[in-house]
């Protein structure tokens, strides 16, 4: 990401508007869309895998195979640990770049 010089007395967005073109905005939009699709694809597979762990765990409990149910619970706990570790990594990244949008992740996790 390049740095844009902001003349004194000018709003930050004015300098950015002068630097951007419709083509550059379209390119940024396409890159963002690719990232969003990749994230949703990854999160969907993570959700399916977690749901399968829960389903298998419940099947084992209902059939009386408690040791297998415990193994599946252990696998599910690992899924949850990976999720929270990833969230922690994202929070650290946001803090490092001093992002003002850090709260968005917390809101998302609360809602879903």
C-alpha positions as CSV (number, residue, x, y, z in Angstrom):
1,X,0.0,0.0,0.0
2,X,1.4,3.3,-1.0
3,X,1.5,6.4,1.1
4,X,-0.4,9.5,-0.1
5,X,0.9,12.9,0.8
6,X,-1.8,15.1,2.3
7,X,-1.3,18.8,1.8
8,X,-2.0,21.0,4.9
9,X,-5.6,22.0,5.3
10,X,-6.9,19.2,3.1
11,X,-9.1,16.3,4.2
12,X,-7.4,12.9,3.9
13,X,-10.0,11.6,1.5
14,X,-9.4,14.5,-1.0
15,X,-5.8,13.4,-1.7
16,X,-6.9,9.8,-2.1
17,X,-9.7,10.8,-4.5
18,X,-7.2,12.5,-6.7
19,X,-5.0,9.4,-6.8
20,X,-7.7,6.9,-7.6
21,X,-9.1,6.1,-11.0
22,X,-12.2,4.0,-11.9
23,X,-9.8,1.3,-13.2
24,X,-7.8,1.3,-9.9
25,X,-11.0,1.2,-7.8
26,X,-12.3,-1.7,-9.9
27,X,-9.0,-3.6,-9.4
28,X,-9.2,-3.1,-5.7
29,X,-12.8,-4.2,-5.7
30,X,-12.0,-7.4,-7.6
31,X,-9.1,-8.2,-5.2
32,X,-11.3,-7.7,-2.2
33,X,-14.1,-9.9,-3.7
34,X,-11.5,-12.7,-4.3
35,X,-10.4,-12.4,-0.7
36,X,-14.0,-12.5,0.5
37,X,-14.8,-15.6,-1.5
38,X,-11.7,-17.3,-0.2
39,X,-12.5,-16.5,3.4
40,X,-16.2,-17.7,3.0
41,X,-15.1,-20.9,1.4
42,X,-12.6,-21.6,4.1
43,X,-15.0,-20.7,6.9
44,X,-17.7,-22.9,5.3
45,X,-15.5,-25.9,5.2
46,X,-14.5,-25.2,8.8
47,X,-18.2,-25.0,9.8
48,X,-19.0,-28.3,8.0
49,X,-16.1,-30.0,9.7
50,X,-17.1,-28.8,13.1
51,X,-20.7,-29.9,12.5
52,X,-19.5,-33.3,11.5
53,X,-17.5,-33.6,14.7
54,X,-20.6,-32.7,16.8
55,X,-22.8,-35.1,14.8
56,X,-20.3,-38.0,15.1
57,X,-19.9,-37.3,18.8
58,X,-23.7,-37.4,19.4
59,X,-24.0,-40.6,17.4
60,X,-21.4,-42.3,19.5
61,X,-23.0,-41.2,22.7
62,X,-26.4,-42.4,21.6
63,X,-25.1,-45.7,20.6
64,X,-23.2,-46.2,23.9
65,X,-19.7,-45.9,22.4
66,X,-18.5,-43.4,25.0
67,X,-14.7,-43.7,24.3
68,X,-15.3,-42.8,20.6
69,X,-17.6,-39.9,21.7
70,X,-14.7,-38.6,23.9
71,X,-12.3,-38.8,21.0
72,X,-14.8,-36.8,18.8
73,X,-15.2,-34.3,21.6
74,X,-11.4,-33.9,21.7
75,X,-11.4,-33.3,18.0
76,X,-14.1,-30.7,18.3
77,X,-12.2,-29.0,21.1
78,X,-9.2,-28.8,18.8
79,X,-11.4,-27.1,16.1
80,X,-12.5,-24.5,18.7
81,X,-8.9,-23.9,19.8
82,X,-7.9,-23.4,16.2
83,X,-10.7,-20.9,15.7
84,X,-9.8,-18.9,18.8
85,X,-6.1,-18.9,17.9
86,X,-7.0,-17.5,14.5
87,X,-9.1,-14.8,16.1
88,X,-6.3,-13.9,18.4
89,X,-3.9,-13.7,15.4
90,X,-6.4,-11.4,13.6
91,X,-6.7,-9.2,16.7
92,X,-2.9,-8.9,17.0
93,X,-2.7,-7.9,13.3
94,X,-5.4,-5.2,13.8
95,X,-3.6,-3.9,16.8
96,X,-0.3,-3.8,14.9
97,X,-1.8,-1.7,12.1
98,X,-3.8,0.4,14.6
99,X,-7.0,-0.4,12.9
100,X,-10.1,1.4,14.0
101,X,-12.3,-1.5,12.8
102,X,-11.2,-4.0,15.3
103,X,-14.6,-4.1,17.0
104,X,-16.2,-5.4,13.8
105,X,-14.7,-8.9,14.4
106,X,-16.0,-9.0,17.9
107,X,-19.5,-8.0,16.7
108,X,-19.4,-10.6,14.0
109,X,-18.4,-13.3,16.5
110,X,-21.2,-12.2,18.9
111,X,-23.9,-12.4,16.2
112,X,-22.8,-15.7,14.6
